[in-house]
Amino acid sequence: MKVSRRTLLKLAGSSALASATLPLWSMRSAQAADSITVSDVGGAIAPALRKAFYDPFEKETGIRVVNVAHDSDPVTQFKLLVDSESYIWDVSMVTQDHVARLTEDKNYLADLQLDEVDPSGYVNGAVQSNWLGFSVFAIAMAYRSDAFTGGAPKSWADYWDTQKFPGRRGLYNSPWGMLECALLADGVPRDKLYPLDVDRAFAKLDKIRGDIGVWWNSGAQNTQILQNGEVDLSDTWSARALAAKDSGAPVELVWDGLYSMDGWSIPAGTPRLEQARQFVRFCQRPEQQAIYAGEVANGPSNLKAYDHIPEDRAKLLPSYPKNLEGLAELDSAYWGEHYDELSNRFQEWLLLG
């Protein structure tokens, strides 16, 4: 999900530049003192963002929120609007990897002034001076319960145990997150994953390569292969496995893996800085994050949100305390630095197989 954004940028750099100039109506909206423009990922989660954050913020403050969809990798757009002082966005939905790239050579991010927010009440890493994580997702394992009636897999070590748990397997067609799963299967503790022992991870992958029936490429495909029974178990993005489960497929999640987050940052220099900060602070409220988690199968970063989420729903979310115990924080800075070299090595490994 995250990694492909960087790759896409390299394949379509010129289109990213062109799309940085958003429609005139959105620019006019952002110029109004009583409105802000928020860029997000669009698509299926846009209505959830509107219901949980945009509309309630408008109602409470009178500040209109105009939302626009940004590129899958918004870093180039983000830099252009700051460098040109065009400020067609006032807030943007970005990942920790984006934040690392937006502060590497020059700081493009405003201080959110979240000094009054206690980080101890949040998922680790969610509260930063220039970024507020609000949407937690997991890289975990999913299996079909109808394929394992005599006992289900419970760890990545079990995934690699093809004799005890025979079945058709899927793996993500990318090293991102998947190398960590290989290391977990090989006994590396969650708190010792980084920097990745890449040679050890590929050696572990050598042992499972012949048992992989599907190398999936997208979240939609991951949902489909779990839904239709093309695979019996697979790595997954948690919301994608839950989509298959919600459709009626006998899919269960094993909370063994990694978590990461989407969050909000503000472009440095926006003339609507105070309104933008007000919006970000609004989004950290537990009751608003609970609404979002009720619409999208990602977990809240503010753990007090679980006071507002029904227990049966809460148990399905990555940041639910019991589920979070089995998840390590994905090191986005590591991947931002090493993704290209590891992706090339992974593709060569696949071809040589």
Long-range contacts (C-beta under 8 A, 24 or more apart in sequence): 1-137, 1-219, 1-237, 2-95, 2-97, 2-176, 2-260, 2-332, 2-335, 3-174, 3-176, 3-335, 3-339, 3-343, 4-72, 4-174, 5-71, 5-72, 5-73, 5-95, 5-97, 6-73, 6-97, 6-336, 6-339, 6-340, 7-343, 8-71, 8-72, 8-73, 9-71, 9-72, 9-73, 9-75, 9-76, 13-76, 16-71, 16-73, 16-76, 16-77, 17-76, 17-80, 19-71, 19-77, 20-76, 20-77, 20-80, 20-81, 21-88, 22-68, 22-88, 23-68, 26-66, 26-68, 26-88, 27-86, 27-88, 29-64, 29-66, 30-66, 30-87, 30-88, 30-89, 30-90, 30-272, 32-64, 33-272, 33-275, 34-62, 34-63, 34-64, 35-63, 35-64, 35-65, 35-66, 36-63, 36-64, 36-65, 36-66, 36-90, 36-91, 36-272, 36-275, 36-276, 36-279, 37-65, 37-66, 37-67, 37-68, 37-88, 37-89, 37-90, 37-91, 38-65, 38-66, 38-67, 38-68, 38-89, 38-90, 38-91, 38-92, 38-93, 38-279, 39-67, 39-68, 39-69, 39-70, 39-74, 39-77, 39-89, 39-91, 39-92, 39-93, 40-67, 40-68, 40-69, 40-70, 40-92, 40-93, 41-69, 41-70, 41-72, 41-93, 41-262, 42-69, 42-70, 43-69, 45-295, 45-296, 47-295, 48-292, 48-295, 48-296, 49-93, 49-292, 51-291, 51-292, 51-295, 52-288, 52-289, 52-291, 52-292, 52-295, 53-279, 53-282, 53-283, 53-288, 53-292, 56-282, 56-288, 56-291, 57-279, 57-282, 57-283, 60-282, 61-278, 61-282, 63-275, 63-278, 63-279, 65-279, 73-98, 74-98, 75-101, 75-102, 78-102, 78-108, 78-267, 79-108, 81-267, 82-108, 82-267, 82-268, 82-269, 85-269, 87-267, 87-269, 87-270, 87-271, 87-272, 89-267, 89-270, 90-266, 90-267, 90-270, 90-272, 90-273, 90-275, 90-276, 90-279, 91-264, 91-265, 91-266, 91-276, 91-279, 91-280, 92-264, 92-265, 92-266, 92-267, 93-262, 93-263, 93-264, 94-131, 94-262, 94-263, 94-264, 94-265, 95-260, 95-261, 95-262, 95-263, 95-332, 96-125, 96-131, 96-133, 96-260, 96-261, 96-263, 96-332, 96-333, 97-332, 97-333, 97-335, 97-336, 98-265, 99-128, 99-130, 99-131, 99-265, 99-332, 100-332, 100-333, 100-336, 101-336, 102-265, 103-130, 107-268, 108-267, 108-268, 109-265, 109-266, 109-267, 109-268, 110-265, 110-266, 110-267, 110-268, 110-269, 110-270, 110-273, 110-276, 110-277, 112-264, 112-265, 112-266, 112-277, 112-280, 112-281, 113-277, 114-280, 114-281, 114-284, 117-281, 117-284, 121-302, 121-303, 121-304, 122-301, 122-302, 122-303, 123-259, 123-261, 123-299, 123-301, 123-303, 123-319, 123-324, 124-329, 125-261, 125-329, 126-261, 126-263, 126-301, 126-302, 127-284, 127-301, 130-265, 130-266, 131-263, 131-264, 131-265, 132-263, 132-264, 132-265, 132-280, 132-283, 132-284, 132-301, 133-261, 133-262, 133-263, 133-301, 134-261, 134-262, 134-263, 134-264, 134-283, 134-284, 134-289, 134-292, 134-300, 134-301, 134-302, 135-261, 135-262, 135-263, 135-292, 135-296, 135-298, 135-299, 135-300, 135-301, 136-259, 136-260, 136-261, 136-298, 136-299, 136-300, 136-301, 136-317, 136-318, 136-319, 137-237, 137-238, 137-239, 137-259, 137-260, 137-261, 137-262, 137-298, 137-299, 137-318, 138-237, 138-238, 138-255, 138-257, 138-258, 138-259, 138-299, 138-318, 138-323, 138-327, 139-177, 139-180, 139-181, 139-235, 139-236, 139-237, 139-238, 139-257, 139-258, 139-259, 139-260, 139-330, 140-235, 140-236, 140-238, 140-241, 140-253, 140-254, 140-255, 140-256, 140-257, 140-258, 140-318, 140-326, 140-327, 141-181, 141-233, 141-234, 141-235, 141-236, 141-253, 141-254, 141-256, 141-257, 142-226, 142-233, 142-234, 142-235, 142-236, 142-241, 142-244, 142-251, 142-252, 142-253, 142-254, 143-167, 143-232, 143-233, 143-234, 143-251, 143-252, 143-254, 144-226, 144-229, 144-231, 144-232, 144-233, 144-249, 144-250, 144-251, 144-252, 145-250, 145-251, 145-252, 146-229, 146-250, 147-229, 147-232, 147-233, 148-232, 148-233, 152-252, 152-254, 153-233, 153-254, 154-254, 154-256, 155-184, 155-185, 155-254, 155-256, 156-181, 156-182, 156-184, 156-185, 156-256, 156-257, 157-184, 157-185, 157-187, 159-185, 159-208, 159-233, 160-185, 160-204, 160-207, 160-208, 162-208, 162-211, 165-233, 167-231, 167-232, 167-233, 168-213, 168-214, 168-230, 168-231, 168-232, 168-233, 169-208, 169-211, 169-212, 169-213, 169-214, 169-231, 169-232, 169-233, 169-234, 170-212, 170-213, 170-214, 170-215, 170-216, 170-222, 170-225, 170-226, 170-230, 170-231, 170-233, 170-234, 170-235, 171-208, 171-212, 171-214, 171-215, 171-216, 171-234, 171-235, 172-215, 172-216, 172-222, 172-235, 173-215, 173-216, 173-217, 173-350, 174-343, 174-346, 175-339, 175-342, 175-343, 175-345, 175-346, 176-335, 176-339, 176-342, 176-343, 177-235, 177-257, 177-258, 177-330, 178-235, 179-205, 179-342, 180-257, 180-258, 180-328, 180-330, 181-235, 181-257, 182-208, 184-256, 184-257, 190-327, 190-328, 191-328, 193-328, 193-331, 194-331, 194-334, 195-334, 196-334, 196-338, 198-342, 198-345, 202-345, 202-349, 205-349, 209-353, 215-350, 226-251, 227-251, 238-297, 238-298, 238-317, 238-318, 239-296, 239-297, 239-298, 242-297, 242-316, 243-297, 246-297, 253-316, 254-326, 255-318, 255-322, 255-323, 255-324, 255-325, 255-326, 255-327, 256-326, 256-327, 257-326, 257-327, 257-328, 258-327, 258-328, 258-329, 258-330, 259-318, 259-319, 259-324, 259-327, 259-328, 259-329, 259-330, 260-329, 260-330, 260-332, 261-301, 262-298, 263-301, 293-317, 299-323, 299-324
